[in-house]
Amino acid sequence: MTTWIRVAEEHPLEVGQRPVYLVRREFDLSSVPASATLRISAHGIYTAYINGRRVGNDELTPGYTEYSVRTQFQTYSVEDLLLPGANAIVVELADGWYRGAVGATQVGDQYGTSVGIWAELIGDSVHGSGQPLVSTDAEWVSRPSHILSGDLFRGQVEDLRSYTEAAYLPGATGLDWQPTAAYQYTGRLVAQACEPTRVVEYLKAKAIKRLGPTTQVVDFGQNSNGWVRLAKLGPAGTTIKITHGEALDASGDVTTEHLDVNFPIFPEPIKSHQVDVVISDGKPGSVFEPRFTTHGFQYGRVEGLVEDLQLDDISSAVVHTDLRRIGYFQSSDERINWLHDAAVWSFRGNACDVPTDCPTRERAGWTGDWQLYSPTAAFLYDVREFNRKFLTDVRLLQEDSGRVLNIAPRDRISTEGFAGKLNGSAGWGDVVVHAPWAMWREYGDESQLEENFDAMEAWLDFAASTAASGRHPSRENKPKKPFEDFLWDTGFHWGEWLEPNNPQDDFGAFLASDKGIVATAYLYRSALEAAEAAQVIGRPANVVQRYRDLAANALRAWRDEYLNADGSLTQPTQANYVRALSFNMVPDELVPSTAGLLAAAIAANDYRLDTGFLATPMLLPVLAENGFLDLAYRVLLQEQEPSWLAMRNRGATTMWERWNGVDSDGVPHESLNHYSKGAVVSFLHQYTAGLKPIEPGYRRFSVAPMPNAALDWIELSLNSAAGLIEVAWKRVERQFTLEVVVPAGAEAVIQLPNGDSAAVTEGAHTFSCSL
């Protein structure tokens, strides 16, 4: 039986105030084995040391999973850390996601009230098989460390004066070690499921401003996720407080008020905690780098240090899942390059073991965010295993009814009380359909369609049964239409969340509003994708037909209720027009009219978008595909709010949650690092550069660039499943030149802007035409 041990804790402190513990085991070796492996996990987050030397360079291990069901373990080669004779394994153990503050409510103890570890050290001799040298048992002891508190949300407090190097080395005595206690874990131990989280890079400080005798503000030039590394700590006993923020107030000081959580369902705002504290030991070379907390920030207020900080004294550690970058894009227009960079940085700031909504206020694995961004992420990075890990937890939390929760892994806000009733939203639960579909399209990975197909079926059964179970109150006194049982206007839906002209500040009215036009559209699209998935993975023909029929009936219901004979919609918002056209819900003969109405709505809004959470990624592609390419670029390059470039002009380095994340008065609002609006960069990949897969995995692909006068050149590269694809074009006056590199064994279909086409295979190819 796998033995877990918990630390000695007579009376646990409040959430956010608990120390980081040391858990220790000494052992003797007659000789160092030829190879040795440490397998280790925790309920909490851990950093392991052998004989005072750190094991590996992973952070926030064992990572975030649905701990009630499964916990990951990591495996490290450690023979180089072992010594003949006395040895010591020491594990620093913090609350982490397991029992620390989590989510918007910062509730703790979600999975347990104590922290613990599991470990085994296996040694291999030259001639023999693996032998257990050490495992978690009654010989392990524990004690609080010099880290007085360590919480992912509420920060880390560290007293370097109390650090004892001997505690990490063999022979440590007189340190008041306490016995640990064994406990049984009923979940599964599983191997590391995707790439580990690491410090991927350090950003140097760009500017430092003194605000007072002991207060300085540091600008790192980039909003990111991680922590501050501080290498100037002052004399012994100096207490330094670092407050992390995404914005500055009018006085140039760090502000975090916009990060307080103030939802209508909460009785009072919940304060943001992005503060770390260190007490200096005064020793030369001492460095403060907290590793049991994370923050979203571009700025840091450093209080308590009299000496002037120099740029080399402080840096920002960028922390996220160490994914492999595969897709790149750049152009002649720095505004477009800013947009692409901001989209990449937004994803980097929210790829911290799970795809989070923001690295500050909630840090939660919202399913809707990933549903809409996963195709974009799959181009920028290899996210196959990242997606697989996340969807495993989504499935583990899927209810027997088929309802998908808003957040995974579990957050009490997503399961309890009023907020628990807000699950099962269209566009959010559809992640179990669309994200696997995106992995298949981008990588040719059928396995994720197979793994998630039962969840797709359960979700669609839930959606269809919920649609048939009732009617929205606004329709109760109207005659029932023939296909109304497939009109999904019941239950809760977030809908087109955060439309600029529909701020949804009145949450009660928002809850009561009919969002059937959104939900039924997603029922239609997901049913079609499920039918395609069933066909790809070889499910019986009747299963394929079942979902085609469901899609057809949802489409009939949607058209009956929302589509007029002239191609207009009964709810004529930009978002609804975009979704109708993107999902191919409008009859062919009405598409020109519907697209024209969308274009007219944009023109009437001074050529500004008015889309919210779900439709924004689809807006520019819909315009481009329906004859409004110039309008698509006009919206893309719009600099008046709401727009992407308005964010740039107001100093953004990442995408904002709201279009007016920093308003015209310079006042910040809510999260300034949400990746969802960055999904627009797929337009640059698929339309500006023109690269799309014809077959999943790019064994066959098309290159059909759609240039604009604002751009003189672009370059794109993708390390696809089929090999390296490169696309570059330039325009000189009216002459257009396209260069394409096709990997071995692949085929490309080329479509030039003048209509000329060609099919080419492996190698570098050049094409030209007049514009």
C-alpha positions in Angstrom: 0.0 0.0 0.0 1.2 3.5 -0.8 2.0 5.3 2.4 1.3 9.0 2.7 2.6 11.0 5.7 1.2 14.3 7.1 3.1 17.0 9.0 2.9 17.4 12.7 0.4 20.2 13.3 -1.3 20.6 16.6 -3.5 23.5 15.8 -3.5 24.6 12.1 -3.5 28.4 11.6 -5.9 30.3 9.4 -5.7 30.0 5.6 -2.9 32.2 4.3 -1.0 32.3 7.6 0.3 28.7 7.6 4.1 28.1 7.5 5.9 26.1 4.9 7.0 22.9 6.6 10.2 20.9 6.3 9.7 17.1 6.1 12.8 15.1 6.6 14.3 11.6 6.4 17.9 10.5 7.0 19.3 7.3 5.7 22.7 5.6 5.1 24.2 4.2 2.0 27.1 1.8 1.9 27.8 3.0 -1.6 26.1 5.3 -4.1 24.0 3.2 -6.6 24.7 3.5 -10.3 21.4 5.2 -10.8 18.8 6.4 -8.4 15.3 7.7 -8.9 13.1 9.8 -6.6 9.4 9.5 -7.1 7.6 12.1 -5.1 4.2 13.8 -4.7 2.4 16.0 -2.2 -0.9 17.2 -1.0 0.2 20.7 -1.1 3.1 21.9 -3.2 6.7 20.8 -2.6 10.3 21.4 -3.3 12.7 18.5 -2.6 16.4 18.6 -1.6 18.9 15.8 -1.1 21.9 16.7 1.0 21.1 20.4 0.7 21.0 20.3 -3.1 17.7 20.9 -4.9 16.0 18.1 -6.8 15.1 19.2 -10.4 13.9 22.7 -11.4 10.2 22.2 -11.5 7.9 24.6 -9.7 4.6 24.3 -8.0 4.8 20.5 -8.0 2.9 18.2 -8.0 0.7 20.5 -10.0 -3.1 21.2 -9.9 -5.4 18.2 -10.3 -8.8 17.1 -8.9 -7.0 15.8 -5.8 -10.1 14.0 -4.5 -9.6 11.6 -7.4 -6.0 11.9 -8.6 -2.7 13.4 -7.7 0.4 13.6 -9.9 3.8 12.4 -9.0 7.2 13.5 -10.4 10.2 11.3 -11.2 13.8 12.6 -10.9 17.2 11.0 -11.4 19.1 11.8 -8.2 22.2 9.6 -8.1 24.4 12.7 -8.5 23.0 14.1 -5.2 23.7 11.0 -3.1 26.7 10.3 -0.9 28.2 7.2 0.6 27.3 7.2 4.3 24.8 9.6 5.8 22.2 11.2 3.5 19.2 13.4 4.1 16.1 14.1 2.0 14.3 17.3 3.0 11.0 18.5 1.4 9.7 22.0 1.8 5.9 21.6 1.8 3.3 24.4 1.4 -0.5 24.5 1.2 -0.7 25.1 -2.5 -4.0 24.3 -4.2 -4.7 21.4 -1.9 -5.6 23.4 1.2 -4.5 27.0 0.5 -6.7 29.9 -0.7 -8.2 29.1 -4.1 -10.4 30.9 -6.6 -12.4 34.2 -6.4 -13.6 33.5 -2.9 -10.1 32.5 -1.7 -11.6 29.6 0.3 -9.1 27.1 1.8 -9.1 23.5 2.8 -10.9 22.4 -0.3 -9.3 18.9 -0.4 -8.1 18.5 3.1 -7.1 20.2 6.3 -3.5 19.0 6.5 -0.6 18.7 4.0 1.4 15.6 3.3 3.8 13.8 1.0 4.5 10.5 -0.6 7.9 9.6 -1.8 10.2 6.6 -2.6 13.8 6.6 -3.5 14.8 3.7 -5.8 18.4 2.7 -6.3 19.7 0.5 -9.1 23.1 -1.3 -8.9 25.1 -2.1 -11.9 23.9 -5.7 -11.9 20.6 -5.5 -10.1 17.1 -4.2 -10.5 15.6 -1.3 -8.6 15.6 -1.5 -4.8 13.7 0.8 -2.5 16.2 2.7 -0.5 13.8 5.1 1.3 10.0 5.5 1.3 7.5 7.5 3.3 7.2 5.8 6.6 7.3 6.5 10.4 11.0 7.5 10.2 10.1 10.9 8.6 9.9 14.0 10.8 8.7 17.5 10.3 9.0 21.1 11.6 8.0 24.6 10.4 10.6 26.2 8.2 12.0 29.8 8.0 9.1 30.5 5.6 6.5 31.8 8.0 3.6 31.6 5.6 3.3 30.4 2.0 0.1 30.6 0.1 -0.5 30.7 -3.7 -3.0 33.6 -3.3 -2.0 35.4 -0.2 1.7 35.5 -0.7 4.8 34.3 1.1 6.5 35.6 4.3 10.1 34.6 4.8 12.4 35.3 7.7 15.9 34.6 6.4 17.4 35.0 9.8 15.7 31.7 10.8 17.0 29.8 7.8 19.2 26.9 9.1 21.3 25.2 6.4 21.9 22.3 8.8 18.2 21.3 8.5 18.9 20.3 4.9 22.0 18.3 5.6 22.7 14.9 7.3 23.1 14.9 11.0 20.7 17.8 11.8 20.0 17.7 15.6 18.5 20.0 18.1 15.9 21.5 15.7 12.8 20.2 17.4 11.7 17.7 14.8 8.3 16.2 15.3 7.1 12.8 14.1 4.8 12.6 11.1 1.6 10.6 10.9 0.6 8.1 8.2 -2.7 8.5 6.4 -4.6 6.8 3.6 -5.3 8.5 0.3 -8.2 7.0 -1.6 -7.4 8.7 -4.9 -5.0 7.6 -7.6 -1.3 8.5 -8.0 -0.6 9.3 -11.6 2.6 10.2 -13.4 3.2 13.8 -14.4 0.6 14.4 -17.1 2.0 17.3 -19.1 5.0 19.5 -19.2 6.0 20.8 -15.7 5.7 24.4 -14.5 9.1 26.2 -14.4 10.7 29.6 -14.2 10.9 30.0 -18.0 12.8 33.3 -17.9 13.7 36.3 -15.8 12.7 39.8 -16.9 15.0 42.5 -15.9 13.6 45.7 -14.4 13.0 48.4 -16.9 12.7 51.4 -14.6 12.7 52.1 -10.9 11.0 55.2 -9.3 11.4 56.2 -5.6 8.1 57.3 -4.0 9.4 57.8 -0.5 12.3 57.2 1.9 11.7 53.5 2.0 9.3 53.0 -1.0 10.3 52.3 -4.6 8.2 51.2 -7.6 9.7 48.8 -10.2 8.4 48.5 -13.7 9.4 45.2 -15.4 7.9 46.3 -18.7 5.7 43.2 -19.1 2.6 41.8 -17.4 3.3 38.2 -16.5 2.7 35.5 -13.9 5.3 34.5 -11.3 7.2 36.3 -8.5 9.9 38.9 -7.8 13.5 37.9 -7.3 15.1 40.4 -5.0 18.9 40.4 -4.5 19.3 43.5 -2.3 17.8 43.0 1.1 19.5 45.5 3.4 20.9 45.0 6.9 19.8 42.2 9.1 16.3 42.6 10.4 15.1 44.8 7.5 11.5 43.9 6.7 10.7 44.3 3.0 7.2 44.2 1.6 6.6 43.6 -2.1 3.2 44.4 -3.5 2.6 43.1 -7.0 0.2 44.9 -9.4 -0.8 45.2 -13.1 -1.3 48.9 -13.0 -0.2 52.2 -11.5 -2.5 54.9 -10.1 -2.3 58.6 -10.9 0.5 59.1 -8.4 2.7 56.4 -10.0 2.1 53.9 -7.2 1.1 50.3 -7.6 -2.7 49.8 -7.3 -4.5 46.5 -6.8 -8.1 47.8 -6.0 -9.3 46.8 -9.5 -8.3 43.2 -8.7 -10.6 43.0 -5.7 -13.5 40.5 -6.4 -16.8 42.4 -6.3 -19.4 40.0 -7.8 -23.1 40.7 -7.2 -23.5 37.2 -5.6 -21.0 38.1 -2.8 -22.1 40.2 0.1 -18.9 42.3 0.1 -15.7 42.6 -2.0 -13.0 40.1 -1.5 -9.6 41.8 -1.3 -6.8 41.0 -3.6 -3.6 39.6 -2.0 -0.5 40.0 -4.0 2.0 40.7 -1.2 5.2 39.0 -0.2 7.4 39.9 2.8 11.0 39.1 3.5 13.1 39.8 6.6 16.7 40.1 5.8 19.5 38.2 7.4 22.1 40.8 6.3 24.4 38.2 4.7 26.2 39.0 1.4 24.6 37.2 -1.5 21.2 36.6 0.2 18.4 36.5 -2.3 14.6 36.4 -1.8 12.7 34.4 -4.3 9.4 33.0 -3.1 8.5 29.7 -4.8 5.2 28.8 -3.0 3.1 31.7 -4.4 2.4 33.3 -7.7 1.2 36.8 -8.7 0.1 38.5 -11.9 2.0 41.7 -12.2 4.0 44.2 -14.3 4.9 46.4 -11.3 6.2 45.9 -7.8 6.1 48.3 -4.9 9.1 47.6 -2.7 8.7 49.0 0.8 11.2 49.0 3.7 14.5 49.2 1.8 16.4 52.4 2.4 19.1 51.7 -0.3 18.4 52.6 -3.9 17.5 49.5 -6.0 19.6 49.2 -9.2 18.1 47.5 -12.3 20.2 44.4 -11.7 19.0 44.0 -8.1 15.5 42.9 -8.9 13.9 40.8 -11.7 10.5 39.2 -12.5 10.5 35.4 -12.7 8.1 34.3 -15.4 6.5 31.1 -14.3 4.3 28.9 -16.4 4.0 25.4 -17.8 7.1 24.8 -19.9 5.3 24.3 -23.2 7.1 24.1 -26.5 6.6 27.1 -28.8 5.7 26.0 -32.3 4.0 28.9 -34.0 5.3 32.4 -34.8 4.1 35.5 -36.7 5.5 38.9 -37.4 4.8 41.7 -39.8 5.9 45.1 -41.0 3.4 46.8 -38.7 4.5 47.2 -35.1 0.9 47.5 -33.9 0.1 44.1 -35.3 3.3 42.7 -33.7 2.3 44.2 -30.4 -1.1 42.5 -30.7 0.5 39.1 -31.4 3.0 39.5 -28.6 0.2 40.5 -26.1 -1.8 37.5 -27.1 1.1 35.2 -26.5 2.0 36.8 -23.2 -1.6 36.5 -22.1 -1.6 32.8 -22.7 1.8 32.5 -21.0 0.4 34.3 -17.9 -2.5 31.9 -17.8 -0.9 28.6 -18.6 0.1 27.8 -15.0 -0.5 24.0 -14.9 -4.1 24.6 -15.9 -5.5 27.2 -18.4 -6.6 30.0 -16.0 -8.8 33.0 -16.6 -6.3 35.4 -15.0 -3.2 35.1 -12.8 -4.6 37.5 -10.2 -8.3 37.6 -9.1 -9.4 34.0 -9.6 -6.7 31.9 -11.3 -9.4 29.4 -12.0 -9.6 26.9 -14.9 -12.7 28.4 -16.5 -13.9 26.1 -19.3 -15.3 28.9 -21.5 -11.9 30.6 -21.8 -10.3 27.4 -22.9 -13.1 26.4 -25.2 -12.6 29.5 -27.3 -8.8 29.9 -27.0 -7.7 26.3 -27.4 -7.5 26.5 -31.3 -5.3 29.6 -31.0 -3.1 28.1 -28.2 -2.7 24.9 -30.3 -1.0 27.0 -33.1 1.2 29.0 -30.7 2.4 26.1 -28.5 2.2 22.3 -28.4 -0.7 22.0 -25.9 -1.7 18.4 -26.6 -0.8 17.1 -23.1 -1.7 20.3 -21.4 -5.2 20.0 -22.9 -5.4 16.3 -22.2 -4.6 16.9 -18.5 -7.1 19.7 -18.1 -9.9 17.9 -19.9 -9.3 14.8 -17.7 -10.2 17.0 -14.6 -13.2 18.5 -16.5 -14.5 15.0 -17.1 -13.9 13.9 -13.5 -16.1 16.7 -12.4 -18.8 16.2 -15.0 -22.0 15.4 -13.2 -24.1 12.3 -13.9 -26.6 14.5 -15.7 -23.9 15.4 -18.2 -23.6 18.9 -16.9 -20.1 20.4 -17.2 -18.9 22.7 -14.4 -17.6 26.1 -15.2 -14.3 25.5 -13.5 -11.9 22.6 -13.2 -10.2 21.5 -11.1 -12.9 22.1 -8.4 -13.4 25.4 -6.8 -16.1 25.7 -4.2 -17.6 28.7 -6.0 -18.3 26.4 -8.9 -20.1 23.7 -6.9 -21.8 25.2 -3.8 -24.6 27.7 -3.1 -26.0 30.0 -5.7 -22.9 29.9 -7.8 -23.2 26.2 -8.1 -26.4 26.8 -10.1 -24.5 28.7 -12.7 -22.9 25.6 -14.3 -23.9 24.0 -17.5 -23.6 27.1 -19.6 -23.4 26.9 -23.4 -20.0 27.9 -24.7 -18.5 26.8 -21.4 -19.5 23.1 -21.2 -18.8 22.8 -24.9 -15.1 22.7 -24.1 -15.4 18.9 -23.9 -16.4 18.9 -27.6 -14.5 21.9 -29.1 -11.1 21.5 -27.4 -10.6 17.9 -28.5 -11.8 18.8 -31.9 -9.2 21.6 -32.0 -6.4 19.2 -31.0 -7.5 16.9 -33.8 -7.6 19.6 -36.4 -4.2 21.1 -35.4 -2.2 17.9 -34.6 -4.2 15.1 -36.2 -4.6 13.7 -32.7 -7.6 11.3 -32.8 -6.9 10.0 -29.3 -8.4 13.0 -27.6 -11.6 12.7 -29.6 -11.8 9.1 -28.3 -11.0 10.0 -24.7 -13.6 12.7 -24.6 -16.3 11.2 -26.7 -18.4 9.8 -23.8 -18.2 13.3 -22.2 -19.3 14.8 -25.4 -22.3 12.5 -25.5 -23.2 13.2 -21.9 -22.9 17.0 -22.4 -25.1 16.9 -25.5 -27.6 14.7 -23.8 -27.7 17.3 -21.0 -28.1 20.2 -23.4 -30.8 18.5 -25.4 -32.8 17.3 -22.4 -32.5 20.8 -20.8 -33.7 22.4 -24.0 -36.7 20.1 -24.1 -37.5 20.4 -20.4 -39.1 23.8 -20.5 -39.5 27.2 -22.1 -38.1 30.6 -21.2 -40.7 32.7 -19.4 -40.9 35.1 -22.3 -42.3 32.3 -24.5 -44.7 30.7 -22.0 -47.9 32.3 -23.3 -46.9 31.9 -27.0 -47.9 29.0 -29.2 -45.3 26.3 -29.3 -43.3 26.0 -32.5 -42.7 22.6 -34.2 -39.0 22.4 -33.2 -39.1 24.3 -30.0 -38.0 21.3 -27.9 -34.6 21.9 -29.5 -34.5 25.5 -28.5 -32.1 25.8 -25.6 -33.5 28.7 -23.7 -33.7 27.1 -20.3 -31.0 26.8 -17.6 -28.3 29.3 -16.9 -26.0 30.7 -19.6 -23.3 33.3 -19.5 -24.1 34.1 -23.1 -22.2 36.8 -24.9 -20.5 37.9 -21.7 -19.1 41.4 -21.5 -20.4 43.0 -24.7 -19.3 46.6 -24.7 -22.8 48.1 -25.2 -24.3 45.5 -22.8 -22.2 45.8 -19.7 -24.4 43.4 -17.6 -23.9 45.4 -14.5 -27.5 44.5 -13.4 -26.8 40.9 -12.7 -30.4 40.1 -11.8 -31.6 41.3 -15.2 -28.8 39.4 -16.9 -29.8 36.2 -15.1 -33.4 36.6 -16.3 -32.6 37.4 -19.9 -33.2 34.9 -22.7 -29.9 33.6 -24.1 -31.4 30.9 -26.3 -30.0 32.5 -29.5 -26.5 31.8 -28.1 -27.1 28.4 -26.4 -29.0 26.9 -29.3 -26.2 27.9 -31.7 -23.7 26.1 -29.5 -26.0 23.0 -29.3 -26.0 23.0 -33.1 -22.2 23.4 -33.5 -21.3 20.9 -30.8 -23.7 18.3 -32.3 -22.0 18.7 -35.7 -18.6 18.4 -34.2 -19.6 15.3 -32.2 -21.0 13.7 -35.4 -17.6 14.4 -37.1 -15.7 13.1 -34.1 -17.8 9.9 -34.1 -17.1 9.3 -37.7 -13.3 9.9 -37.2 -13.0 7.4 -34.4 -15.2 4.8 -36.0 -18.3 4.9 -33.9 -21.4 3.2 -35.5 -23.2 5.0 -38.2 -26.3 5.4 -36.1 -24.3 7.4 -33.5 -23.0 9.7 -36.3 -26.6 10.1 -37.6 -27.9 10.8 -34.1 -25.8 13.9 -33.7 -26.4 15.0 -37.3 -30.1 14.8 -36.5 -29.7 16.7 -33.3 -27.8 19.4 -35.1 -30.4 19.6 -37.8 -33.2 20.0 -35.3 -31.3 22.6 -33.3 -30.8 24.5 -36.5 -34.5 24.4 -37.4 -35.4 25.6 -33.9 -32.8 28.5 -34.1 -34.0 29.6 -37.6 -37.7 29.4 -36.6 -37.1 31.6 -33.6 -34.3 34.0 -34.5 -33.9 34.3 -38.3 -36.1 36.6 -40.4 -36.9 36.1 -44.0 -34.6 38.9 -45.1 -31.6 37.5 -43.3 -31.9 39.7 -40.2 -32.0 38.4 -36.7 -34.7 39.0 -34.1 -31.8 39.9 -31.7 -29.6 41.9 -34.2 -26.4 42.2 -32.2 -22.9 42.0 -33.8 -22.2 38.9 -31.8 -25.3 37.1 -32.9 -24.7 37.9 -36.6 -21.0 36.8 -36.2 -22.0 33.5 -34.6 -24.8 32.8 -37.1 -22.4 33.2 -40.0 -19.4 31.5 -38.4 -21.5 28.4 -37.5 -23.0 28.4 -41.0 -26.5 28.7 -39.6 -27.8 31.0 -42.3 -29.2 29.6 -45.5 -26.8 30.2 -48.5 -29.2 32.5 -50.2 -29.4 34.8 -47.2 -25.7 34.9 -46.3 -25.0 38.0 -48.3 -27.8 39.9 -46.6 -26.9 38.7 -43.1 -23.2 39.6 -43.7 -24.2 43.0 -45.0 -26.3 43.6 -41.9 -23.3 42.7 -39.7 -21.1 45.1 -41.7 -23.7 47.8 -41.4 -23.9 47.3 -37.7 -20.2 47.8 -37.4 -20.2 50.9 -39.6 -23.1 52.3 -37.5 -20.9 51.8 -34.4 -18.2 54.0 -35.9 -16.4 51.0 -37.3 -15.9 49.5 -33.8 -16.6 46.0 -32.7 -19.4 45.3 -30.2 -18.7 41.6 -29.5 -18.1 40.0 -26.1 -16.6 36.9 -24.8 -17.6 34.2 -27.2 -18.0 35.9 -30.6 -14.8 38.1 -30.7 -12.5 35.4 -32.1 -14.9 34.8 -35.0 -15.5 38.4 -36.0 -12.7 39.1 -38.4 -12.8 35.7 -40.1 -16.5 36.1 -40.7 -15.9 39.5 -42.3 -13.0 38.2 -44.4 -14.9 35.2 -45.7 -18.0 37.2 -46.7 -16.4 39.9 -48.8 -15.6 42.5 -46.2 -11.8 42.0 -45.9 -11.1 45.8 -45.8 -13.7 46.2 -43.0 -12.0 43.3 -41.1 -8.7 45.1 -41.2 -10.3 48.4 -40.3 -11.7 46.8 -37.1 -8.4 45.1 -36.4 -6.6 48.4 -36.7 -9.2 50.5 -34.9 -7.7 52.6 -32.2 -10.8 53.9 -30.5 -12.4 52.0 -27.6 -13.5 49.2 -27.8 -10.6 47.7 -29.8 -7.4 45.8 -29.4 -5.2 48.8 -30.2 -7.0 51.0 -27.7 -5.4 48.6 -25.2 -2.0 49.2 -26.7 -2.4 52.9 -26.7 -3.2 52.7 -22.9 -0.1 50.8 -22.1 -1.2 47.2 -22.2 1.2 44.4 -22.6 -1.4 41.6 -22.3 -5.1 41.3 -23.2 -7.7 42.7 -20.8 -10.8 41.0 -19.4 -12.9 44.0 -20.4 -12.5 46.2 -23.5 -12.1 49.2 -21.1 -9.7 47.4 -18.7 -8.0 50.8 -18.4 -10.6 53.5 -19.1 -10.0 56.9 -20.8 -9.2 58.4 -17.4 -6.4 55.8 -16.8 -8.4 53.9 -14.2 -8.0 50.1 -14.3 -10.9 47.7 -14.1 -10.8 44.0 -13.2 -8.1 41.7 -14.7 -5.6 43.1 -17.2 -4.4 39.6 -18.2 -7.2 37.5 -19.8 -6.2 35.6 -22.9 -9.6 35.2 -24.5 -9.6 38.4 -26.6 -6.2 37.4 -27.8 -7.7 34.7 -29.9 -8.0 37.3 -32.6 -4.4 36.4 -33.7 -5.8 33.3 -35.3 -7.0 35.7 -38.0 -3.4 36.7 -38.6 -2.4 33.1 -39.0 -5.3 31.8 -41.1 -6.2 34.9 -43.1 -3.4 37.4 -43.2 -0.9 34.7 -43.7 -3.5 32.3 -45.1 -2.4 29.1 -43.5 -5.1 26.5 -42.7 -5.0 22.7 -42.5 -7.0 20.9 -45.2 -6.4 17.6 -43.4 -5.9 17.4 -39.7 -2.2 17.8 -38.7 -1.3 19.7 -41.9 -0.4 16.7 -44.1 -2.4 18.8 -46.6 -2.8 22.5 -46.0 -3.8 25.6 -47.8 -2.0 29.0 -48.1 -4.4 31.7 -49.2 -3.1 35.0 -47.9 -5.4 38.0 -47.7 -3.1 41.0 -47.6 -4.0 44.6 -46.7 -2.4 47.9 -47.6 -1.4 48.5 -44.0 1.1 45.6 -44.2 4.2 45.5 -46.4 5.3 42.0 -45.4 4.5 39.2 -43.0 6.4 36.0 -41.9 4.9 32.9 -40.3 6.3 29.6 -39.3 4.7 26.6 -37.7 6.4 23.4 -36.5 3.4 21.4 -37.4 2.8 17.7 -36.9 3.8 17.3 -40.5 7.0 19.3 -40.2 8.1 22.9 -40.4 5.9 25.1 -42.5 7.0 28.6 -43.5 4.9 31.3 -45.1 6.2 34.8 -46.0 4.8 37.4 -48.3 5.7 41.0 -49.3 4.0 43.6 -51.4 5.8 46.4 -53.2 3.3 48.8 -54.7 1.1 46.4 -56.7 3.5 43.5 -56.9 2.8 40.6 -54.5 5.4 37.9 -53.8 4.6 34.7 -51.7 7.2 32.2 -50.4 6.1 28.9 -49.0 8.1 26.0 -47.5 6.4 22.7 -47.5 7.7 19.9 -45.3 8.6 16.4 -46.6 5.6 14.3 -47.3 3.2 17.2 -47.2 1.2 19.0 -49.9 0.1 22.6 -50.1 -2.7 24.2 -52.1 -1.8 27.8 -52.9 -4.3 30.5 -53.6 -2.9 33.9 -54.6 -4.9 37.1 -54.0 -5.5 37.5 -57.8 -7.2 34.1 -57.9 -4.4 32.0 -59.3 -3.8 28.7 -57.6 -1.3 25.8 -57.6 -0.7 22.5 -55.8 2.9 22.0 -54.5 4.8 19.4 -52.5 8.0 19.3 -50.5 10.4 22.2 -50.8 10.6 26.0 -51.1 8.3 27.7 -53.6 7.9 31.3 -54.7 4.8 32.8 -56.4 4.0 36.3 -57.5 1.1 38.2 -58.9 -0.2 41.7 -59.3 -2.7 43.1 -56.8 
